[in-house]
């Protein structure tokens, strides 16, 4: 499958070829394809959107609309360590906003962004089902409960020291 990247060059993407080859050229397969692309790349890059559009005969605007409607999908690559702070009711009441503010200050980025070195990204989430441990944040899905700004500092320093 030949795709056009942002600078107008064409290139082959065997990962997209493998994903698309599993599905019939039917618009009803869009969500399943997007799920698989999200799993494979960690986000849904523009070249993948172009390939899906071409394969299924769906306008790019419609694909973009589906991607941005569902919070599971993302258009930006996440950092090696994706830190998600729960802002659900129980966590929020117990101070998760302070944790999120500290995280943004410490990393110098905002929600939805990735540090320039590609190491960290920040996500704000709703309830993750750990209300008894509120407030919580996760790093690549690992839950840190009864969180405080001090615990966040300690955890970030541990991840910064990893290679």
HELIX and SHEET records of a PDB file:
HELIX    1   1 UNK A   14  UNK A   21  1                                   8    
HELIX    2   2 UNK A   27  UNK A   29  5                                   3    
HELIX    3   3 UNK A   30  UNK A   41  1                                  12    
HELIX    4   4 UNK A   46  UNK A   56  1                                  11    
HELIX    5   5 UNK A   60  UNK A   69  1                                  10    
HELIX    6   6 UNK A   89  UNK A   93  1                                   5    
HELIX    7   7 UNK A   96  UNK A  107  1                                  12    
HELIX    8   8 UNK A  131  UNK A  133  5                                   3    
HELIX    9   9 UNK A  149  UNK A  161  1                                  13    
SHEET    1   A 2 UNK A   2  UNK A   4  0                                        
SHEET    2   A 2 UNK A  10  UNK A  12 -1                                        
SHEET    1   B 4 UNK A 120  UNK A 125  0                                        
SHEET    2   B 4 UNK A  81  UNK A  86  1                                        
SHEET    3   B 4 UNK A 137  UNK A 139 -1                                        
SHEET    4   B 4 UNK A 142  UNK A 144 -1                                        
END                                                                             
